[in-house]
Amino acid sequence: MLVDLKSWLLSRALIEDVPIEKFNEILKDHLDEGWEKIYVYGGFDAWIDYGRANQKKGRVILRFEWGNWTEGKVIGPKPMIDQITLRHGLKVSKRRERFGSGGGVNVSED
């Protein structure tokens, strides 16, 4: 089971610092292409200080996060992240996501 989790974590990729216009374009394009919203952050500061939306298509889930200091971030399976970077002229981050002790997703240097 730990081997499966490690493989899953290593197969994930991250795009960081996505400008808000490009971030919104990617979100919209995915919805137009049949991706389903499965989660949208609804806190009092939603899309003011922080925003998050998860989209799903088939068995693939993408996590979109935005912060007013950090711009946009997209996390998902490496093959899908690679497609997004090619289509939208972005780069995969050299950092990768990892799960922190609090159960949240953190980012670490490779």
Backbone as a printed PyTorch tensor [residue, N CA C, xyz], in Angstrom:
tensor([[[  0.8190,  -1.1910,   0.0000],
         [  0.0000,   0.0000,   0.0000],
         [  0.8680,   1.2630,   0.0000]],

        [[  1.9490,   1.2700,   0.7720],
         [  2.8470,   2.4290,   0.7780],
         [  3.5100,   2.6260,  -0.5700]],

        [[  3.8330,   1.5200,  -1.2440],
         [  4.4360,   1.6210,  -2.5720],
         [  3.4580,   2.2730,  -3.5360]],

        [[  2.1730,   1.8860,  -3.4510],
         [  1.1530,   2.4870,  -4.3120],
         [  1.0200,   3.9810,  -4.0450]],

        [[  1.0250,   4.3790,  -2.7760],
         [  0.9220,   5.7920,  -2.4240],
         [  2.1340,   6.5620,  -2.9280]],

        [[  3.3190,   6.0000,  -2.7560],
         [  4.5380,   6.6660,  -3.2340],
         [  4.4860,   6.8430,  -4.7530]],

        [[  4.0730,   5.8110,  -5.4720],
         [  3.9560,   5.9060,  -6.9330],
         [  2.9660,   6.9870,  -7.3310]],

        [[  1.8380,   7.0340,  -6.6140],
         [  0.8240,   8.0440,  -6.9150],
         [  1.3750,   9.4450,  -6.6870]],

        [[  2.0490,   9.6450,  -5.5470],
         [  2.5940,  10.9690,  -5.2420],
         [  3.6450,  11.3870,  -6.2540]],

        [[  4.4980,  10.4570,  -6.6640],
         [  5.5520,  10.7870,  -7.6240],
         [  5.0040,  11.0280,  -9.0250]],

        [[  3.7850,  10.5560,  -9.2980],
         [  3.1930,  10.7600, -10.6220],
         [  2.4560,  12.0900, -10.7260]],

        [[  2.4380,  12.8840,  -9.6570],
         [  1.7540,  14.1710,  -9.6350],
         [  2.7040,  15.2690, -10.1000]],

        [[  2.1450,  16.3330, -10.6520],
         [  2.9510,  17.4790, -11.0800],
         [  2.2170,  18.7610, -10.7150]],

        [[  2.9380,  19.8590, -10.8210],
         [  2.4620,  21.1480, -10.3330],
         [  2.8450,  22.2500, -11.3110]],

        [[  1.9130,  23.1430, -11.5690],
         [  2.1890,  24.3880, -12.2940],
         [  1.9470,  25.4980, -11.2840]],

        [[  2.8950,  26.4240, -11.1490],
         [  2.7620,  27.5190, -10.1870],
         [  2.7910,  28.8660, -10.8930]],

        [[  2.4000,  29.8880, -10.1540],
         [  2.4890,  31.2800, -10.6050],
         [  1.7550,  31.5210, -11.9180]],

        [[  0.5800,  30.9250, -12.0520],
         [ -0.2340,  31.1120, -13.2560],
         [ -0.9780,  32.4420, -13.1120]],

        [[ -0.7580,  33.3940, -14.0310],
         [ -1.4750,  34.6750, -13.9540],
         [ -2.9900,  34.4480, -13.9600]],

        [[ -3.7110,  35.3080, -13.2670],
         [ -5.1490,  35.1210, -13.0680],
         [ -5.9180,  34.9760, -14.3830]],

        [[ -5.5440,  35.7260, -15.4130],
         [ -6.2520,  35.6200, -16.6930],
         [ -6.0710,  34.2250, -17.2900]],

        [[ -4.8390,  33.7100, -17.2550],
         [ -4.5460,  32.3770, -17.7850],
         [ -5.2120,  31.3070, -16.9140]],

        [[ -5.1860,  31.4990, -15.6080],
         [ -5.8150,  30.5770, -14.6620],
         [ -7.3070,  30.4410, -14.9750]],

        [[ -7.9940,  31.5670, -15.1370],
         [ -9.4250,  31.5510, -15.4630],
         [ -9.6800,  30.9100, -16.8200]],

        [[ -8.7940,  31.1590, -17.7770],
         [ -8.9210,  30.5660, -19.1070],
         [ -8.8350,  29.0360, -19.0260]],

        [[ -7.8830,  28.5310, -18.2580],
         [ -7.7260,  27.0810, -18.1120],
         [ -8.9610,  26.4770, -17.4490]],

        [[ -9.4400,  27.1030, -16.3720],
         [-10.6550,  26.6210, -15.7020],
         [-11.8320,  26.5520, -16.6730]],

        [[-12.0410,  27.6250, -17.4270],
         [-13.1630,  27.6930, -18.3700],
         [-13.0090,  26.6610, -19.4880]],

        [[-11.8000,  26.5700, -20.0570],
         [-11.5650,  25.5960, -21.1290],
         [-11.9130,  24.1820, -20.6780]],

        [[-11.5050,  23.8330, -19.4710],
         [-11.7910,  22.4880, -18.9790],
         [-13.2960,  22.2550, -18.8210]],

        [[-14.0040,  23.2320, -18.2950],
         [-15.4580,  23.0800, -18.1670],
         [-16.1080,  22.9480, -19.5410]],

        [[-15.6400,  23.7420, -20.5040],
         [-16.1690,  23.6680, -21.8710],
         [-15.8970,  22.3070, -22.5080]],

        [[-14.8330,  21.6280, -22.0460],
         [-14.4450,  20.3300, -22.6050],
         [-15.0230,  19.1540, -21.8160]],

        [[-15.9710,  19.4430, -20.9360],
         [-16.6700,  18.3690, -20.2430],
         [-16.1580,  17.9990, -18.8630]],

        [[-15.2020,  18.7670, -18.3420],
         [-14.7600,  18.5250, -16.9680],
         [-15.8760,  18.9590, -16.0250]],

        [[-16.0130,  18.2460, -14.9100],
         [-17.0650,  18.5250, -13.9350],
         [-16.4590,  19.1630, -12.6840]],

        [[-17.1130,  20.2320, -12.1960],
         [-16.7050,  20.8110, -10.9090],
         [-17.1430,  19.8480,  -9.8190]],

        [[-16.1980,  19.4020,  -9.0030],
         [-16.5700,  18.5120,  -7.9040],
         [-16.3420,  19.1700,  -6.5490]],

        [[-15.6640,  20.3060,  -6.5410],
         [-15.4680,  21.0500,  -5.2950],
         [-15.1260,  22.4920,  -5.6320]],

        [[-15.7330,  23.4170,  -4.9050],
         [-15.3760,  24.8340,  -4.9950],
         [-15.3330,  25.3750,  -3.5740]],

        [[-14.2200,  25.9800,  -3.2070],
         [-14.0720,  26.5710,  -1.8820],
         [-15.1110,  27.6710,  -1.7210]],

        [[-15.8250,  27.6530,  -0.5940],
         [-16.8970,  28.6180,  -0.3890],
         [-16.7580,  29.4500,   0.8680]],

        [[-15.5430,  29.6190,   1.3600],
         [-15.3360,  30.4150,   2.5650],
         [-15.6420,  31.8860,   2.3370]],

        [[-15.6760,  32.6490,   3.4190],
         [-16.0010,  34.0750,   3.3270],
         [-15.0120,  34.8430,   2.4520]],

        [[-13.8050,  34.3200,   2.3040],
         [-12.7770,  34.9880,   1.4980],
         [-12.6200,  34.3620,   0.1100]],

        [[-13.6060,  33.5550,  -0.3130],
         [-13.5020,  32.8320,  -1.5770],
         [-13.2450,  33.7690,  -2.7470]],

        [[-12.1610,  33.5090,  -3.4450],
         [-11.7320,  34.2290,  -4.6360],
         [-11.4020,  35.6960,  -4.3490]],

        [[-11.2610,  36.0510,  -3.0790],
         [-10.7520,  37.3730,  -2.6900],
         [ -9.3120,  37.1970,  -2.2260]],

        [[ -9.1330,  36.3490,  -1.2080],
         [ -7.7990,  36.0260,  -0.7120],
         [ -7.3520,  34.6420,  -1.1530]],

        [[ -8.3110,  33.7420,  -1.3130],
         [ -8.0010,  32.3500,  -1.6360],
         [ -9.1600,  31.7470,  -2.4050]],

        [[ -8.8280,  30.8910,  -3.3590],
         [ -9.8490,  30.1560,  -4.0810],
         [ -9.3420,  28.7770,  -4.4290]],

        [[-10.2590,  27.8460,  -4.4740],
         [ -9.8910,  26.4830,  -4.8570],
         [-11.0680,  25.8400,  -5.5590]],

        [[-10.7660,  25.1180,  -6.6260],
         [-11.7760,  24.3470,  -7.3430],
         [-11.1330,  23.0420,  -7.7990]],

        [[-11.8530,  21.9570,  -7.6290],
         [-11.4050,  20.6700,  -8.1510],
         [-12.3050,  20.3130,  -9.3180]],

        [[-11.6890,  19.7910, -10.3710],
         [-12.4410,  19.3490, -11.5360],
         [-12.1060,  17.8950, -11.8130]],

        [[-13.0950,  17.1680, -12.3370],
         [-12.9150,  15.7460, -12.6070],
         [-13.4230,  15.4120, -13.9970]],

        [[-12.6810,  14.5440, -14.6690],
         [-13.1240,  13.9910, -15.9460],
         [-12.6550,  12.5430, -15.9670]],

        [[-13.6090,  11.6290, -16.0410],
         [-13.2470,  10.2150, -15.9200],
         [-12.6870,   9.9730, -14.5260]],

        [[-11.4900,   9.4130, -14.4720],
         [-10.8450,   9.1500, -13.1850],
         [ -9.7910,  10.1910, -12.8400]],

        [[ -9.6670,  11.2150, -13.6610],
         [ -8.6360,  12.2430, -13.4610],
         [ -9.2200,  13.4210, -12.6840]],

        [[ -8.5170,  13.8450, -11.6460],
         [ -8.9200,  15.0090, -10.8530],
         [ -7.8000,  16.0380, -10.8930]],

        [[ -8.1750,  17.2750, -11.1840],
         [ -7.2460,  18.4040, -11.1470],
         [ -7.6450,  19.3250, -10.0110]],

        [[ -6.6490,  19.8640,  -9.3360],
         [ -6.8810,  20.8110,  -8.2370],
         [ -6.3490,  22.1700,  -8.6710]],

        [[ -7.2300,  23.1630,  -8.6770],
         [ -6.8770,  24.5360,  -9.0240],
         [ -6.9200,  25.3720,  -7.7550]],

        [[ -5.8370,  26.0710,  -7.4500],
         [ -5.8050,  26.9500,  -6.2820],
         [ -5.3220,  28.3250,  -6.7170]],

        [[ -5.8410,  29.3330,  -6.0460],
         [ -5.4360,  30.7060,  -6.3330],
         [ -5.3100,  31.4560,  -5.0160]],

        [[ -4.2760,  32.2560,  -4.9080],
         [ -4.0990,  33.1270,  -3.7530],
         [ -3.7290,  34.5110,  -4.2400]],

        [[ -4.1740,  35.5340,  -3.5400],
         [ -3.9170,  36.8870,  -4.0390],
         [ -2.4430,  37.2700,  -3.9660]],

        [[ -1.6110,  36.4920,  -3.2650],
         [ -0.1720,  36.7670,  -3.2320],
         [  0.6130,  35.7930,  -4.0910]],

        [[  0.0190,  34.6520,  -4.4190],
         [  0.7730,  33.5980,  -5.1060],
         [  0.2960,  33.3030,  -6.5170]],

        [[ -0.7660,  33.9320,  -6.9620],
         [ -1.3600,  33.6380,  -8.2730],
         [ -1.9020,  32.2110,  -8.2910]],

        [[ -2.0400,  31.6380,  -9.4900],
         [ -2.6900,  30.3430,  -9.6140],
         [ -1.7360,  29.1730,  -9.5460]],

        [[ -2.3020,  28.0300,  -9.1690],
         [ -1.5490,  26.7860,  -9.0830],
         [ -2.4710,  25.6760,  -9.5720]],

        [[ -1.9300,  24.7520, -10.3690],
         [ -2.6940,  23.6000, -10.8470],
         [ -1.9110,  22.3460, -10.4720]],

        [[ -2.5840,  21.3910,  -9.8370],
         [ -1.9600,  20.1540,  -9.3870],
         [ -2.7470,  18.9940,  -9.9730]],

        [[ -2.0290,  18.0040, -10.4910],
         [ -2.7100,  16.8360, -11.0270],
         [ -1.7350,  15.8170, -11.5610]],

        [[ -2.2500,  14.7990, -12.2420],
         [ -1.3800,  13.7830, -12.8200],
         [ -0.4260,  14.4110, -13.8410]],

        [[  0.8200,  13.9690, -13.8110],
         [  1.8340,  14.5700, -14.6740],
         [  1.4370,  14.6050, -16.1500]],

        [[  0.8860,  13.5270, -16.7270],
         [  0.5120,  13.6110, -18.1490],
         [ -0.4880,  14.7420, -18.4410]],

        [[ -1.4590,  14.9490, -17.5530],
         [ -2.4440,  16.0120, -17.7640],
         [ -1.8060,  17.3800, -17.5650]],

        [[ -0.9590,  17.5200, -16.5560],
         [ -0.2690,  18.7870, -16.3170],
         [  0.6230,  19.1180, -17.5090]],

        [[  1.2860,  18.1130, -18.0680],
         [  2.1160,  18.3400, -19.2600],
         [  1.2710,  18.8620, -20.4220]],

        [[  0.0740,  18.3090, -20.6090],
         [ -0.8220,  18.7840, -21.6760],
         [ -1.2060,  20.2450, -21.4620]],

        [[ -1.5170,  20.6000, -20.2200],
         [ -1.9050,  21.9810, -19.9090],
         [ -0.7500,  22.9330, -20.1930]],

        [[  0.4650,  22.5440, -19.8040],
         [  1.6130,  23.4360, -20.0250],
         [  1.8570,  23.6500, -21.5120]],

        [[  1.7580,  22.6000, -22.3000],
         [  1.9660,  22.7380, -23.7460],
         [  0.8910,  23.6110, -24.3810]],

        [[ -0.3360,  23.3800, -24.0090],
         [ -1.4650,  24.1080, -24.6040],
         [ -1.4790,  25.5870, -24.2330]],

        [[ -1.0470,  25.9000, -23.0070],
         [ -1.1690,  27.2710, -22.5140],
         [  0.1670,  27.9890, -22.3430]],

        [[  1.2480,  27.4000, -22.8300],
         [  2.5450,  28.0610, -22.7690],
         [  3.0790,  28.2450, -21.3590]],

        [[  2.8570,  27.2700, -20.5020],
         [  3.3200,  27.3360, -19.1140],
         [  4.4160,  26.3040, -18.8900]],

        [[  4.9770,  26.2920, -17.6820],
         [  6.0320,  25.3320, -17.3550],
         [  5.6650,  24.5610, -16.0970]],

        [[  6.0250,  23.2850, -16.0860],
         [  5.8570,  22.4710, -14.8860],
         [  6.8550,  22.9670, -13.8560]],

        [[  6.4070,  23.1120, -12.6310],
         [  7.2760,  23.5620, -11.5530],
         [  8.3410,  22.5190, -11.2650]],

        [[  9.5040,  22.9780, -10.8340],
         [ 10.5600,  22.0550, -10.4240],
         [ 10.2800,  21.5170,  -9.0320]],

        [[  9.2910,  22.1000,  -8.3800],
         [  8.8800,  21.6150,  -7.0650],
         [  7.7500,  20.6280,  -7.2650]],

        [[  7.4940,  19.8390,  -6.2550],
         [  6.3900,  18.8780,  -6.3570],
         [  5.5830,  18.9070,  -5.0720]],

        [[  4.3430,  18.4870,  -5.1850],
         [  3.4780,  18.4820,  -4.0100],
         [  3.8330,  17.3180,  -3.1010]],

        [[  3.5320,  17.4680,  -1.8290],
         [  3.6440,  16.3690,  -0.8700],
         [  2.6070,  16.6130,   0.2190]],

        [[  2.2320,  15.5830,   0.9050],
         [  1.2630,  15.7320,   1.9780],
         [  1.9790,  16.0750,   3.2600]],

        [[  1.4710,  17.0970,   3.9490],
         [  2.0570,  17.5190,   5.2110],
         [  1.4410,  16.7760,   6.3780]],

        [[  1.9810,  17.0030,   7.5530],
         [  1.5060,  16.3010,   8.7420],
         [  0.0770,  16.6920,   9.1000]],

        [[ -0.3560,  17.8720,   8.6660],
         [ -1.7150,  18.3080,   8.9590],
         [ -2.7380,  17.8080,   7.9660]],

        [[ -2.3170,  16.9820,   7.0090],
         [ -3.2450,  16.4300,   6.0360],
         [ -3.4140,  17.2980,   4.8080]],

        [[ -2.8320,  18.4950,   4.8220],
         [ -2.9280,  19.3730,   3.6670],
         [ -1.8480,  19.0650,   2.6530]],

        [[ -1.8880,  19.7590,   1.5500],
         [ -0.8720,  19.5790,   0.5230],
         [  0.1500,  20.6840,   0.6730]],

        [[  1.4060,  20.3010,   0.7670],
         [  2.5110,  21.2480,   0.8120],
         [  3.3130,  21.0970,  -0.4620]],

        [[  4.2670,  21.9610,  -0.6500],
         [  5.1210,  21.8950,  -1.8310],
         [  6.5510,  21.8270,  -1.3510]],

        [[  7.3590,  20.9650,  -1.9820],
         [  8.7560,  20.8390,  -1.5840],
         [  9.6550,  20.9220,  -2.8010]],

        [[ 10.8870,  21.3370,  -2.5680],
         [ 11.8810,  21.3710,  -3.6330],
         [ 12.2970,  19.9430,  -3.9460]],

        [[ 12.5770,  19.6450,  -5.2210],
         [ 13.0990,  18.3170,  -5.5810],
         [ 14.5500,  18.2140,  -5.2150]]])
